[in-house]
Amino acid sequence: MFWTDHSLDDVSWLAGGGAQADLVISTRVRLARNLAGRRFPHHAEPSELLAILDEISACLMTRASFAGGWDLNLADHEPLQRKCLQEMHLASPVLVRQPEGRGLIVSPAMDRAVMVNEEDHLRLQVFRSGFEPKEACDAALELDHELEQELDLAYSTDLGYLTACPTNVGTGFRISVLIHLPALVLAGEIEKILNSLRQLQFVVRGLYGEGSAVRGALFQISNLTTLGRSEQTLTRDFARHVSKVIQYERMARDHLRRRDPIGVEDMVQRSLAVLSNARLLTTQEVVERLSHVRVGVALGILPPISLAVLNRILILHRSAHLQLWSGRTAAGKERSRLRAQRVRELLAQNIQA
């Protein structure tokens, strides 16, 4: 089963590799698709949802890229397990809250995941470590092409792919990065950058997407327009503008360190000391302190802590993962205690290695 077999050590997009990996944790491409002649999930009867889930599962699990992966009917799993999938960015809140007739199909390396009967019949997702927009786009389109050979997808020659939400009509294509921009935040320049991105038709959100708060200077940047432009054009445009943001963040880091080297060193050393020794930690403090540690590693102030470990901590400290790891329900101070213990252990293993 997924819950006993999987390890975040095997999650390829958390590996800390790829271009600009010290700033960009991951790149994701998502394609929204629907089966022709079927009602959208929010209008479908339970029996229809189950039939769609069976059809899509049978198709995907024959693909080489999903061989040895997981075919999860979410109604068969506990709320805590579903929440774990959301913390891993594999499943949306809709799948967590309303699992009946909904599924998630995941490749062994967890670099591909397909949500079934979310807002659309299929949400194809491809993940890459670091800043790899072209590679993620190519992989997503390859998977899409394979599925089109077997599934009759809802498509209009005038509009493109038909989706439940009008904003996805056309390509149904979303490309995003999870990017770390602490120097721009500390310099007070982040709002200017984000406003420029919004004017260029990009969406900026927090770590967990729509409705989530920005913590630890972690932002999700994604395209807004899906109609009238090809996936390749959207990807090139996205890559060009995000590359500028990366350049601005690097300039801000250089300026910050030149202006206040002792202050920067104190900030990152304090945060590493807290994460390595604290006995109680909140989620907010972990994310904020990890942000400082990432800066310290990138600037060579701290020992070379693996980015893969820092990326995994970002997920493993969350409540569902903590409770699955500890084997018991925890809240309040006990959850904070478990979180601190988990973070200490993960950092100690890495530093000793």
N, C-alpha and C positions, 0 to 999 in steps of 0.2 A: 504493500500500500504506500501511497505517496507520503503519508505522515511518518512512517517508520523508515522509509528508504531514502528520502531526499536529504541532502545536505547543502547548505549555502556555499560550501566549498566547491560544489559542482555548478553553481550558477554563473555562466560564462560572462554575463554582462556586469557582474559585480567584481570582476577580476582585477580592475584597476589598470587595464591595458587600453590599447587604442590611442588615437591622437588626442592630445590635450587632456589626458586622463586626470591630471591634478586639478583641473577646473571642471571638466564635464564628466559626471559620474556615468551617465548612460545616454544613448540615443534610442528613441523608439519611433517606429512607424506603425500606424494603425489604419486598417482599411475596413470601412463599413460596407457590408454586402447583405442582400436579401434574396431569398428564393422566389422565383417568379410564380405568380398565381397563389401565393400564400399570404395570409393576413399578417401584418406586423405583430410582434410579440404582445404589445399592449392591447391589441384587439382579439388575439387568438384565444380559443378555448384551451383548457388544460390538455385535452387529448391531442389537439393540433401541436402544441408545444412539444409534447413527448414524441410525436411522429417526426417533427423537424429535428429534434435532438438526436433521435436514432439515425436519421438519414445522414446528418452531418458527421456524427461520430463514426459511422461505418465508412464514410468517405475518407476522413482525415486519418484514421488509424491504419489505413493501408499505405499511407505516404511514408517514404523512407525517412523523412525528417522527423516524424513522430514515432517511429518504431522504438519500442522500449520506453516510451513515455507514459503519460497518465491520461486516462479518460474518466473524468470525474463528473458523476451526476450529483449536483450540489445538494439536492434534497436528501441524499443518503449520508450527509456529513453534518457534524455538530456545528452550532454557531461559532464556537471558538476556532474550529478548523477553517471555516469559511473566512473568518476574520483574519486568520493567518495569511490566506491567499491575497487578501486586500493589502495587508502590510507589505507583501512582497511585490506589489504593483501588478499582479497577474489578474486579479478580479476587481470589478467595480463594486461600489456600495450597493447597487441594484441587485447583483448576484448574491451578495451577502445577506441582504434583507429579505429577498423574495426568491428562494432557491427552487421552488417547484417548477419542473419542466425546463430547468436551466442547467447548463453544464459548462465545464472548462476542460479544454484539451491542451496538454502541455508537453513540449518536447523534452527529451532527457536532459539537455543542457539548459533548459528553461529559457532559451533564446527565442522560442516561438510559443505563443499561447493564443488559443482561440476561445473567446467567450461566445457561447451559444445562447440565443434568445435573451440577450440583454435588451438594449433599445432596438437593435436590428438582429436579424437571424444569426449573422456572423459578425464578430469583430476580430479580424485577424491582427495579431500583434507580433512585431519582430523587434527584438532588443539587441543592441550592440554596446559593448563597453567603450567609453570615451566618446569622442566626437567623430562619428562615422556616418554622416547622413546619406551619402551615396550608397555605401555598402548595405545599410539598413533598408533603403528604398529598393535596391535591386533584389534583395532577399524577399521582401514583402511581395513585390510584383511577380517574382518567380513562383511563390506559393500560390498567389492569386491565379496565375495562369494554369497551374496544375489543377486547381479546384474547378476552374471553368470548363475543363475537359469532361468533368463528371457531373457537375451541378448546373442546373438551369437558373441563372441569376437574373434578377429583375433589372432590366436595362432599357433605356430609351435612346434612340438614335439622336434625338434632339437635346436631351438633358444629361445623358450619361447614366450612372448607376443611381437607382431609386432607393431612397433611404427614409426611415421613419421621421427624422428631423430634417427640415428643409435646408439647414445650413450645411448638411453633409452631401446634398445632391450634387452629382457631377462625378468627381473622382472618388468621393468618400474617403479622401486621403488626409490623414493628419500626421505630421512629423513633429517630434518634440525632443527637447533635451532637458535633462536634469542637471542644472549648472550651479556652481558655487561661486558667489560674487561678494565675498566679505570686504575686500578693500574698497569697492565702490559704495558699499553700505557705510563703512566707517568714514569714508571721505565725504559723505553726504551727497554723492553724485547719482545714487541709484534711481531716484525718482525721475531725473532727467532722461536717463537711459531707458527706463521702462515706458515713459510717455512717448519717446521716439519710436519704440517698438510697436506700441499700440497704434500710433498714427500710420505705421507701415503695415497694418492689418495682421499683427501678431497678438496672441493671447498670452498673458503672463499670470501664473498661479503659484500656489505654494507647493510644498513637497508632495502632497497627496491629491493634487489636481483641483478640480472645481470645488469651491467652497472651503478649501483648506487654508489655514493661516501660513504666512511665510515665517519660517524659523531657521535659525542657523545660516542665514544668507543663502538658502537653497531655493532656487526658482525653477519652475517648469515653463519653458517658452515653446509655443507651438504656433503653427499657421492657423489663420482664420478662414481664408478663402479656399474653397474646394471646386468651384464651378468655373469653367471656361479656360482652365490652364492645365497642362499635362502634369503628371506626377514628377517627371524629371525637371520640368521648369520650376515647379513649386519647391523641389528639393534644392536646386541651385540657388534660388532666391533666398531660401531659408539659410543655407550654408554661408552665403555671402554676408548676411546681416548678423548672424550669430558669431561669425569670425570677427566682426568688428567689436562686438561686445567682449569677446575673449581678449582682444587686443587692449581695449580700455581697462579691463580688469588687471591685466599684467602691468600696464603703465601705472595704475593706481597702487599696486603692490610695491612697485619700485619706489614710487614717491613716498609712500607711507614709511617704508623702511629707512629711506634716506632722512626723512624729517624727524623720525622718533624711533631710532633703532632699539634703545633700551626699553621703551614702552611696548614695542612689538614683541621683543624677547620675553618680557615679563608676562604679557598676556598669554602667549602660547605655553610658556613653562608652567604658569599657574593652572592653566586648563588641563595640561597633561597630569600634573600632580593631583588635581581633583579627581579626574577620571580613574587614576591609578590607585587612589587611596580612600575615596569617599565611601561611607557605609550606607548612605541614603542618597538616591538620585531621582529626580523627576525627569520625565521625557523631555521637557523643554530644556533643562540644564544639560542633559546628554547631547542634544542636538547643537546647542550653542557652544558647548565646550569642544565637541568634535570639530566644529567649524574652525575654531582657533588652532586646534592640533593639526588639521589639514594644512592650514597656512604655514605653521611651523615646519612641517615636513617638506612642503613645496619650496620654502625659502632656505632650507638646509639648517635651520636653527635647532631642530630636534633630530634625534636619531632617525634612521630611515625606516620608520614604521610602514608596513605594507599598506598601500591604498586599498587592497582587497579586504584587509582586516577592518579598516575604518569604514568601508562601504558596508560590510556585513553587520558591524555594530549598529549602523544606522537602522537596520531592520530588526536585528535580534534583540534589541532593548525594548521593543514595543510590547504592549500588554499581552496580546495573544501568543506571541512567541515565548515570552517569559513563562506563561502559564503552561504551555505545552512542554517547555524545557523542564520546569520544576515538577510537573505532574500534579499540580494542585491549583485551586482557585486562590487568587491573591488580590487584595485591594489595599488602598491607603498606604500606610507606612511599610507593611509587609511587601507590597509590590515594589516600593522604592528600594527596600533592602535587597530584594532579589535582583532588581535592575543593576544596582551598584555592584553586587557580587558578580553578575554575569559580565559586566563591562571590565571589571578588574581582571577576571580570569582571561578574557580574550586578549586584553592588552599585555598581560604578563606572558602569555604563551608566545605572542609575537615578538616581544622585546627579548625574551630568553633565546628564541630561535635565531 
